Amino acid sequence: MPSIPTSSHWIKENPWLAWIYYTIISGLLYLWASRYPISSPFIVNASQFDDMIPFIWQAIPLYFSYFLLLPLFIILNRHDRNFSAMFLVVGFYTLINLSLCIFFPTCISERVGEGYNQYLVQYLMMLDTANAALPSGHVGLPCCLFVVTKRLGSGSFLFALWTVLLATVVLLTSLWCESNRDVSRT
């Protein structure tokens, strides 16, 4: 009699398909959290410290490196005996993060700057919004990957560096609430 595969067995045998499912589910939840919040987002106002941090549009390509996190995690860890457990922990982290963004929506207050590359900023705003700002998935996911790989897998140093990189990039490319956007500058 054939055995019924467990979810951990299935993930280990089909890491790329698991990643596709993860991406679809988390993408739909992110769409809900960022574009259709269930209530008016709590606006996170800039502090004096925030006003000293410039908006650097040149950091936007690094912002998109977020989408390479899980593929690299799979490449580095898919043959590890703990891979399924690590993947499930990352999935649960993402579910918790997005649930917080759905049920407690937040938004970054307006940022004003000079010298924007209009096309790159508009592309970023097409894909992302200032909603679902806290907790930040761009900082939390690489941090989660660091903790998981430090404990069970490999690549922890890389994910630690990526956490610092994305945390810095998020500060330098923070968007603002949809109602306050003006990207007509070039």
Accessible surface in RSA format (square Angstrom, percent):
REM  Atomic radii and reference values for relative SASA: ProtOr
REM  Chains: A
REM  Algorithm: Lee & Richards
REM  Probe-radius: 1.40
REM  Slices: 20
REM RES _ NUM      All-atoms   Total-Side   Main-Chain    Non-polar    All polar
REM                ABS   REL    ABS   REL    ABS   REL    ABS   REL    ABS   REL
RES MET A   1   231.24 119.8 150.03  99.3  81.22 193.4 120.83 102.7 110.41 146.3
RES PRO A   2   126.18  92.0 103.50  94.3  22.68  82.5 115.11  95.0  11.07  68.8
RES SER A   3   103.38  87.4  76.31 101.8  27.07  62.4  51.23 109.1  52.15  73.1
RES ILE A   4   155.88  88.7 137.92 102.8  17.95  43.3 139.32 100.3  16.55  44.9
RES PRO A   5    81.19  59.2  60.45  55.1  20.74  75.4  66.04  54.5  15.15  94.2
RES THR A   6    84.16  59.9  76.87  77.9   7.30  17.4  79.03 106.2   5.13   7.8
RES SER A   7    74.21  62.7  60.63  80.9  13.58  31.3  44.11  93.9  30.10  42.2
RES SER A   8    48.24  40.8  46.92  62.6   1.32   3.0  23.82  50.7  24.42  34.2
RES HIS A   9    95.24  52.1  89.08  61.9   6.15  15.7  52.48  54.1  42.76  49.8
RES TRP A  10    78.11  31.3  77.16  37.3   0.95   2.2  57.26  30.5  20.85  33.8
RES ILE A  11    11.20   6.4  11.20   8.3   0.00   0.0  11.20   8.1   0.00   0.0
RES LYS A  12    67.41  32.9  57.03  35.0  10.38  24.7  54.04  48.6  13.37  14.2
RES GLU A  13   108.13  62.1  82.42  62.4  25.71  61.2  19.66  38.0  88.48  72.2
RES ASN A  14    47.79  33.0  42.71  41.3   5.08  12.2   6.11  14.7  41.69  40.3
RES PRO A  15    14.93  10.9  14.93  13.6   0.00   0.0  14.93  12.3   0.00   0.0
RES TRP A  16    89.79  36.0  89.29  43.2   0.50   1.2  79.44  42.4  10.34  16.8
RES LEU A  17    73.90  41.2  70.55  50.5   3.36   8.4  71.37  50.1   2.53   6.8
RES ALA A  18     4.71   4.3   2.00   3.1   2.72   6.2   3.21   4.5   1.50   4.0
RES TRP A  19    70.50  28.3  70.50  34.1   0.00   0.0  65.44  34.9   5.06   8.2
RES ILE A  20    78.56  44.7  77.62  57.8   0.93   2.2  78.56  56.6   0.00   0.0
RES TYR A  21   108.16  50.5 107.77  61.3   0.40   1.0  70.98  53.3  37.19  45.8
RES TYR A  22    30.39  14.2  23.10  13.1   7.28  19.0  27.42  20.6   2.97   3.7
RES THR A  23    65.22  46.4  62.56  63.4   2.66   6.3  60.49  81.3   4.73   7.1
RES ILE A  24    95.10  54.1  88.31  65.8   6.79  16.4  94.43  68.0   0.68   1.8
RES ILE A  25   103.81  59.1 102.39  76.3   1.42   3.4 103.55  74.6   0.26   0.7
RES SER A  26    18.35  15.5  16.79  22.4   1.57   3.6   8.91  19.0   9.45  13.2
RES GLY A  27    36.71  45.3   0.00   N/A  36.71  45.3  31.49  86.4   5.21  11.7
RES LEU A  28   114.18  63.6 108.13  77.4   6.05  15.2 108.78  76.4   5.39  14.5
RES LEU A  29    37.11  20.7  36.91  26.4   0.20   0.5  37.11  26.1   0.00   0.0
RES TYR A  30    65.63  30.6  65.63  37.3   0.00   0.0  61.30  46.1   4.33   5.3
RES LEU A  31    81.77  45.5  80.67  57.7   1.09   2.8  81.77  57.4   0.00   0.0
RES TRP A  32   105.55  42.4 103.36  50.0   2.19   5.1  93.66  49.9  11.89  19.3
RES ALA A  33     0.16   0.1   0.00   0.0   0.16   0.4   0.13   0.2   0.03   0.1
RES SER A  34     0.91   0.8   0.38   0.5   0.53   1.2   0.00   0.0   0.91   1.3
RES ARG A  35    76.95  32.3  53.32  27.2  23.63  56.3  24.87  34.0  52.08  31.6
RES TYR A  36   143.69  67.1 135.46  77.1   8.24  21.4  94.99  71.4  48.70  60.0
RES PRO A  37    38.22  27.9  19.00  17.3  19.22  69.9  19.39  16.0  18.83 117.1
RES ILE A  38    88.74  50.5  50.90  37.9  37.84  91.2  58.13  41.9  30.61  83.1
RES SER A  39    61.50  52.0  47.51  63.4  13.99  32.2  49.22 104.8  12.28  17.2
RES SER A  40   104.45  88.3  78.63 104.9  25.82  59.5  41.77  89.0  62.68  87.8
RES PRO A  41    36.72  26.8  26.76  24.4   9.96  36.2  26.76  22.1   9.96  61.9
RES PHE A  42   142.63  71.4 134.44  83.3   8.19  21.3 141.62  85.9   1.01   2.9
RES ILE A  43    81.07  46.1  73.07  54.4   7.99  19.3  73.07  52.6   7.99  21.7
RES VAL A  44    41.71  27.4  38.86  35.2   2.85   6.9  40.26  35.0   1.45   3.9
RES ASN A  45   111.26  76.7  93.25  90.1  18.02  43.4  27.52  66.2  83.74  80.9
RES ALA A  46    44.61  41.0  16.67  25.7  27.94  63.6  20.20  28.4  24.42  64.7
RES SER A  47    56.62  47.8  46.72  62.4   9.89  22.8  50.53 107.6   6.09   8.5
RES GLN A  48   159.09  89.0 152.24 111.3   6.85  16.3  56.29 119.8 102.81  78.0
RES PHE A  49   122.32  61.2 119.10  73.8   3.22   8.4 119.85  72.7   2.47   7.1
RES ASP A  50    46.36  32.5  44.30  44.1   2.07   4.9   9.80  23.1  36.56  36.5
RES ASP A  51   112.38  78.7  77.55  77.2  34.83  82.4  32.74  77.0  79.65  79.4
RES MET A  52   141.74  73.4 111.21  73.6  30.53  72.7  78.75  66.9  62.99  83.5
RES ILE A  53    23.00  13.1  18.30  13.6   4.71  11.3  19.41  14.0   3.59   9.7
RES PRO A  54    77.21  56.3  65.95  60.1  11.25  40.9  77.06  63.6   0.15   0.9
RES PHE A  55    18.40   9.2   0.79   0.5  17.61  45.8   0.79   0.5  17.61  50.4
RES ILE A  56    61.28  34.9  59.47  44.3   1.81   4.4  61.28  44.1   0.00   0.0
RES TRP A  57    62.39  25.0  62.39  30.2   0.00   0.0  56.27  30.0   6.12   9.9
RES GLN A  58   107.36  60.0  90.47  66.1  16.89  40.2  48.52 103.3  58.84  44.6
RES ALA A  59     8.98   8.3   6.11   9.4   2.87   6.5   8.78  12.4   0.20   0.5
RES ILE A  60     0.00   0.0   0.00   0.0   0.00   0.0   0.00   0.0   0.00   0.0
RES PRO A  61    77.67  56.6  64.13  58.5  13.54  49.2  67.65  55.9  10.02  62.3
RES LEU A  62    81.93  45.6  81.55  58.3   0.38   1.0  81.93  57.5   0.00   0.0
RES TYR A  63    24.29  11.3  24.29  13.8   0.00   0.0   8.69   6.5  15.61  19.2
RES PHE A  64    42.30  21.2  36.98  22.9   5.32  13.8  37.28  22.6   5.02  14.4
RES SER A  65    17.67  14.9  14.64  19.5   3.04   7.0  17.07  36.4   0.60   0.8
RES TYR A  66    44.82  20.9  42.37  24.1   2.44   6.4  20.90  15.7  23.92  29.5
RES PHE A  67   123.74  61.9 111.55  69.1  12.19  31.7 116.22  70.5   7.52  21.5
RES LEU A  68   106.99  59.6 106.55  76.2   0.44   1.1 106.55  74.8   0.44   1.2
RES LEU A  69     0.12   0.1   0.12   0.1   0.00   0.0   0.12   0.1   0.00   0.0
RES LEU A  70     7.29   4.1   5.94   4.3   1.35   3.4   5.94   4.2   1.35   3.6
RES PRO A  71    23.10  16.8  23.10  21.1   0.00   0.0  23.10  19.1   0.00   0.0
RES LEU A  72    46.25  25.8  44.81  32.1   1.44   3.6  45.56  32.0   0.70   1.9
RES PHE A  73     0.00   0.0   0.00   0.0   0.00   0.0   0.00   0.0   0.00   0.0
RES ILE A  74     0.00   0.0   0.00   0.0   0.00   0.0   0.00   0.0   0.00   0.0
RES ILE A  75    97.28  55.4  83.65  62.3  13.63  32.8  83.65  60.2  13.63  37.0
RES LEU A  76    72.11  40.2  50.64  36.2  21.47  54.0  53.37  37.5  18.74  50.4
RES ASN A  77     1.05   0.7   0.09   0.1   0.96   2.3   0.96   2.3   0.09   0.1
RES ARG A  78    75.66  31.8  72.65  37.0   3.01   7.2   9.70  13.3  65.96  40.0
RES HIS A  79   150.39  82.2 125.36  87.1  25.03  64.0  95.38  98.3  55.01  64.0
RES ASP A  80    41.67  29.2  29.94  29.8  11.73  27.7  14.57  34.3  27.10  27.0
RES ARG A  81   205.40  86.2 177.07  90.3  28.33  67.4  71.88  98.2 133.52  80.9
RES ASN A  82    32.36  22.3  30.24  29.2   2.12   5.1   2.12   5.1  30.24  29.2
RES PHE A  83     0.02   0.0   0.02   0.0   0.00   0.0   0.02   0.0   0.00   0.0
RES SER A  84     7.43   6.3   7.43   9.9   0.01   0.0   6.99  14.9   0.44   0.6
RES ALA A  85    49.09  45.1  42.18  65.1   6.91  15.7  46.88  66.0   2.21   5.9
RES MET A  86     0.00   0.0   0.00   0.0   0.00   0.0   0.00   0.0   0.00   0.0
RES PHE A  87    13.82   6.9  13.38   8.3   0.43   1.1  13.38   8.1   0.43   1.2
RES LEU A  88    60.98  34.0  59.69  42.7   1.29   3.2  60.23  42.3   0.75   2.0
RES VAL A  89    68.39  45.0  66.25  60.0   2.14   5.2  67.26  58.4   1.14   3.1
RES VAL A  90     1.08   0.7   1.08   1.0   0.00   0.0   1.08   0.9   0.00   0.0
RES GLY A  91    22.46  27.7   0.00   N/A  22.46  27.7  16.31  44.8   6.15  13.8
RES PHE A  92   121.85  61.0 121.16  75.0   0.69   1.8 121.30  73.5   0.55   1.6
RES TYR A  93    52.06  24.3  46.26  26.3   5.80  15.1  49.79  37.4   2.27   2.8
RES THR A  94    12.81   9.1  12.60  12.8   0.22   0.5  12.09  16.2   0.72   1.1
RES LEU A  95    83.99  46.8  82.48  59.0   1.51   3.8  83.69  58.8   0.30   0.8
RES ILE A  96   107.69  61.3 105.56  78.6   2.14   5.2 107.50  77.4   0.19   0.5
RES ASN A  97     8.88   6.1   7.30   7.1   1.59   3.8   3.42   8.2   5.47   5.3
RES LEU A  98    12.47   6.9  12.47   8.9   0.00   0.0  12.47   8.8   0.00   0.0
RES SER A  99    38.06  32.2  36.75  49.0   1.31   3.0  20.18  43.0  17.88  25.1
RES LEU A 100    74.65  41.6  73.89  52.9   0.77   1.9  74.33  52.2   0.32   0.9
RES CYS A 101     1.52   1.1   1.52   1.7   0.00   0.0   0.00   0.0   1.52   1.6
RES ILE A 102     3.85   2.2   3.73   2.8   0.12   0.3   3.85   2.8   0.00   0.0
RES PHE A 103   112.89  56.5  99.78  61.8  13.11  34.1  99.78  60.5  13.11  37.5
RES PHE A 104   137.82  69.0 131.65  81.5   6.18  16.1 136.73  82.9   1.10   3.1
RES PRO A 105     7.43   5.4   4.54   4.1   2.89  10.5   4.54   3.8   2.89  17.9
RES THR A 106    15.34  10.9  15.34  15.6   0.00   0.0  15.34  20.6   0.00   0.0
RES CYS A 107     2.56   1.9   2.56   2.9   0.00   0.0   0.63   1.6   1.93   2.1
RES ILE A 108    42.01  23.9  42.01  31.3   0.00   0.0  42.01  30.2   0.00   0.0
RES SER A 109    14.69  12.4  14.38  19.2   0.31   0.7  12.10  25.8   2.58   3.6
RES GLU A 110    85.36  49.0  69.84  52.8  15.52  36.9  15.70  30.4  69.66  56.9
RES ARG A 111    31.55  13.2  25.16  12.8   6.38  15.2  13.42  18.3  18.12  11.0
RES VAL A 112   104.01  68.4  72.55  65.7  31.46  75.8  72.55  63.0  31.46  85.3
RES GLY A 113    14.87  18.3   0.00   N/A  14.87  18.3  14.87  40.8   0.00   0.0
RES GLU A 114   148.47  85.2 127.67  96.6  20.79  49.5  64.51 124.8  83.96  68.5
RES GLY A 115    43.34  53.4   0.00   N/A  43.34  53.4  29.39  80.7  13.95  31.2
RES TYR A 116     1.01   0.5   0.16   0.1   0.85   2.2   0.21   0.2   0.80   1.0
RES ASN A 117    49.52  34.1  41.65  40.2   7.87  19.0   9.57  23.0  39.95  38.6
RES GLN A 118    40.63  22.7  38.78  28.3   1.85   4.4   0.41   0.9  40.23  30.5
RES TYR A 119   170.20  79.5 164.00  93.3   6.20  16.1 120.02  90.2  50.18  61.9
RES LEU A 120    45.21  25.2  42.70  30.5   2.51   6.3  44.69  31.4   0.52   1.4
RES VAL A 121     0.00   0.0   0.00   0.0   0.00   0.0   0.00   0.0   0.00   0.0
RES GLN A 122    71.92  40.2  66.48  48.6   5.45  13.0  22.53  48.0  49.40  37.5
RES TYR A 123   107.15  50.0 102.51  58.3   4.65  12.1  68.35  51.4  38.80  47.8
RES LEU A 124     0.52   0.3   0.52   0.4   0.00   0.0   0.52   0.4   0.00   0.0
RES MET A 125    20.23  10.5  17.58  11.6   2.65   6.3  17.91  15.2   2.32   3.1
RES MET A 126   120.82  62.6  99.51  65.9  21.31  50.7  68.66  58.4  52.16  69.1
RES LEU A 127    80.02  44.6  58.82  42.1  21.20  53.3  61.27  43.0  18.75  50.5
RES ASP A 128    12.54   8.8  12.49  12.4   0.05   0.1   7.28  17.1   5.27   5.3
RES THR A 129     8.67   6.2   0.91   0.9   7.76  18.5   0.91   1.2   7.76  11.7
RES ALA A 130     4.78   4.4   0.18   0.3   4.60  10.5   4.16   5.9   0.62   1.6
RES ASN A 131    19.12  13.2  16.79  16.2   2.33   5.6   0.41   1.0  18.71  18.1
RES ALA A 132    12.10  11.1   0.56   0.9  11.53  26.2   0.60   0.8  11.50  30.5
RES ALA A 133    17.05  15.7   2.54   3.9  14.51  33.0  12.34  17.4   4.71  12.5
RES LEU A 134    89.31  49.7  85.79  61.4   3.53   8.9  86.02  60.4   3.30   8.9
RES PRO A 135    50.85  37.1  44.22  40.3   6.62  24.1  49.76  41.1   1.09   6.8
RES SER A 136    27.00  22.8  18.32  24.4   8.69  20.0  16.55  35.3  10.45  14.6
RES GLY A 137    20.30  25.0   0.00   N/A  20.30  25.0  13.17  36.1   7.13  16.0
RES HIS A 138    26.74  14.6  26.62  18.5   0.12   0.3  14.40  14.8  12.34  14.4
RES VAL A 139    44.93  29.6  44.93  40.7   0.00   0.0  44.93  39.0   0.00   0.0
RES GLY A 140    16.90  20.8   0.00   N/A  16.90  20.8  15.40  42.2   1.50   3.4
RES LEU A 141     5.67   3.2   5.67   4.1   0.00   0.0   5.67   4.0   0.00   0.0
RES PRO A 142     0.00   0.0   0.00   0.0   0.00   0.0   0.00   0.0   0.00   0.0
RES CYS A 143    52.91  40.0  52.76  58.8   0.15   0.3   4.82  12.2  48.09  51.9
RES CYS A 144    19.67  14.9  11.95  13.3   7.72  18.1  10.88  27.6   8.79   9.5
RES LEU A 145     0.00   0.0   0.00   0.0   0.00   0.0   0.00   0.0   0.00   0.0
RES PHE A 146    60.70  30.4  60.70  37.6   0.00   0.0  60.70  36.8   0.00   0.0
RES VAL A 147    85.53  56.3  83.06  75.2   2.47   6.0  84.50  73.4   1.04   2.8
RES VAL A 148     9.58   6.3   7.25   6.6   2.33   5.6   9.58   8.3   0.00   0.0
RES THR A 149     1.33   0.9   0.00   0.0   1.33   3.2   0.00   0.0   1.33   2.0
RES LYS A 150   142.99  69.8 117.54  72.1  25.45  60.6  62.20  56.0  80.79  86.1
RES ARG A 151   198.71  83.4 167.59  85.4  31.12  74.1  47.86  65.4 150.85  91.4
RES LEU A 152    67.74  37.7  53.82  38.5  13.92  35.0  59.82  42.0   7.92  21.3
RES GLY A 153    25.30  31.2   0.00   N/A  25.30  31.2   1.75   4.8  23.55  52.7
RES SER A 154    56.38  47.6  51.34  68.5   5.04  11.6  47.04 100.2   9.33  13.1
RES GLY A 155    22.97  28.3   0.00   N/A  22.97  28.3  13.86  38.0   9.10  20.4
RES SER A 156    24.72  20.9  23.05  30.8   1.68   3.9   0.24   0.5  24.48  34.3
RES PHE A 157   147.84  74.0 143.77  89.0   4.07  10.6 146.55  88.9   1.28   3.7
RES LEU A 158    70.71  39.4  68.78  49.2   1.93   4.8  69.39  48.7   1.32   3.6
RES PHE A 159     0.00   0.0   0.00   0.0   0.00   0.0   0.00   0.0   0.00   0.0
RES ALA A 160    29.18  26.8  25.86  39.9   3.32   7.6  28.44  40.0   0.74   2.0
RES LEU A 161    94.89  52.8  91.35  65.4   3.54   8.9  91.66  64.4   3.23   8.7
RES TRP A 162    27.55  11.1  24.00  11.6   3.55   8.3  25.92  13.8   1.63   2.6
RES THR A 163    21.76  15.5  21.76  22.1   0.00   0.0  21.76  29.2   0.00   0.0
RES VAL A 164    99.46  65.4  97.05  87.9   2.41   5.8  99.42  86.4   0.04   0.1
RES LEU A 165    66.74  37.2  62.37  44.6   4.38  11.0  66.45  46.7   0.30   0.8
RES LEU A 166     0.00   0.0   0.00   0.0   0.00   0.0   0.00   0.0   0.00   0.0
RES ALA A 167    32.87  30.2  30.92  47.7   1.95   4.4  31.11  43.8   1.76   4.6
RES THR A 168    64.39  45.8  63.68  64.6   0.71   1.7  45.29  60.8  19.10  28.9
RES VAL A 169     3.21   2.1   3.21   2.9   0.00   0.0   3.21   2.8   0.00   0.0
RES VAL A 170    33.01  21.7  32.86  29.7   0.15   0.4  33.00  28.7   0.01   0.0
RES LEU A 171    79.92  44.5  79.51  56.9   0.40   1.0  79.66  55.9   0.26   0.7
RES LEU A 172    36.92  20.6  36.92  26.4   0.00   0.0  36.92  25.9   0.00   0.0
RES THR A 173     1.55   1.1   0.07   0.1   1.47   3.5   0.00   0.0   1.55   2.3
RES SER A 174    19.70  16.6  12.52  16.7   7.18  16.5  10.70  22.8   9.00  12.6
RES LEU A 175     9.42   5.2   5.41   3.9   4.00  10.1   5.41   3.8   4.00  10.8
RES TRP A 176     2.55   1.0   2.55   1.2   0.00   0.0   2.05   1.1   0.50   0.8
RES CYS A 177     8.00   6.1   8.00   8.9   0.00   0.0   6.97  17.7   1.03   1.1
RES GLU A 178   101.82  58.5  89.28  67.5  12.54  29.9  42.29  81.8  59.53  48.6
RES SER A 179   107.91  91.2  64.55  86.1  43.36  99.9  58.11 123.7  49.79  69.8
RES ASN A 180    56.71  39.1  43.87  42.4  12.84  30.9   7.58  18.2  49.13  47.5
RES ARG A 181    49.99  21.0  23.09  11.8  26.91  64.1  14.39  19.7  35.60  21.6
RES ASP A 182    72.17  50.6  66.25  65.9   5.93  14.0  28.95  68.1  43.23  43.1
RES VAL A 183    17.34  11.4  14.15  12.8   3.19   7.7  14.15  12.3   3.19   8.6
RES SER A 184    80.81  68.3  59.98  80.0  20.84  48.0  44.76  95.3  36.05  50.5
RES ARG A 185    59.60  25.0  51.54  26.3   8.06  19.2  34.21  46.8  25.39  15.4
RES THR A 186   116.33  82.7  79.25  80.3  37.08  88.4  58.08  78.0  58.25  88.1
END  Absolute sums over single chains surface
CHAIN  1 A    10594.1       9063.8       1530.3       7451.5       3142.6
END  Absolute sums over all chains
TOTAL         10594.1       9063.8       1530.3       7451.5       3142.6
